[in-house]
């Protein structure tokens, strides 16, 4: 299946601090379900998933966040729900995933119900370091056509802004996938316009190599204030990724070892002096992580045992939760090639 998934899709972020927040995020989910053509039964399942996830945050952590948006997948039409907190974590996850078990003494069906209702479910937790839950519900009951990569991304504007100047996009086709991560200069609407122009360049030049996409984006960004940009092309047949970067998008590939992605100085759309692509091995199970400078660079997944093998959105959520600077727009894009040893 060929598809473009990007940060241009609507993503609703809800702080969960009070019981009234549960109804607010549930209404947001219903609105998206209506827009995507979910039937009443599937929309009802989504409402239950959201209610249990939000209630779980309040009961066990006191506060947290829930993100609701279209499925970050080329496989079909669906809705993703991401819930995370900085609470005490879950000491016995296996017990909590039994349907009907509630350690908070509630009559709710708990995490076991979420696991049962969601078409895709994953969780990452550490004692004393909070928990992150990922739930996906497809619109249709039939199994979606698989895609060659799994995608997980989060993005957030700096406080006081409604639009995020950091953006991302992934185009999937039968031969591979093309990745793009952009950080529009500054923040606010003009930075968002620059990121959108970069995504438009990918939409117009699907399937090209990383350096070709960088040149196309340079032309597309000339009328804007410009951006830092990273582009990559994964070729399934070659088990390889070609990467090109200009500016301060940080990135790495994790495939047993961790390999940093090298970028050149410059601003795409203005003073881009050099474009060079670098090949890296990228076989089944390999993970690529790209993020803007709104995320600290000192993170190390070795301090999160087992996280690298979880759903990409869980990796993105932990990095965003624990390493966001808070002084600029922020974005994390994680892409795994199918075939993980999870």
CORNORVEN-V15097 format. One record per run of one state. SS is the DSSP state (h for helix, s for strand, l for the rest). FROM is the first residue (numbers start at 0). TO is the last residue. Records with the same first field share a line. If there is no record, write none. Layout:
SS=FROM-TO ; FROM-TO
This chain:
l=0-1 ; 6-9 ; 16-17 ; 35-38 ; 60-62 ; 70-76 ; 85-91 ; 96-108 ; 117-118 ; 125-129 ; 138-147 ; 156-164 ; 172-174 ; 184-187 ; 204-208 ; 220-225 ; 235-238 ; 246-248 ; 254-256 ; 260-262 ; 264-266 ; 268-276 ; 281-285 ; 291-293 ; 295-299 ; 303-305 ; 309-310 ; 324-328 ; 337-341
s=2-5 ; 10-15 ; 63-69 ; 77-84 ; 119-124 ; 130-137 ; 148-155 ; 165-171 ; 175-183 ; 226-234 ; 239-245 ; 249-253 ; 257-259 ; 263-263 ; 267-267 ; 277-280 ; 286-290 ; 294-294 ; 323-323 ; 329-336
h=18-34 ; 39-59 ; 92-95 ; 109-116 ; 188-203 ; 209-219 ; 300-302 ; 306-308 ; 311-322
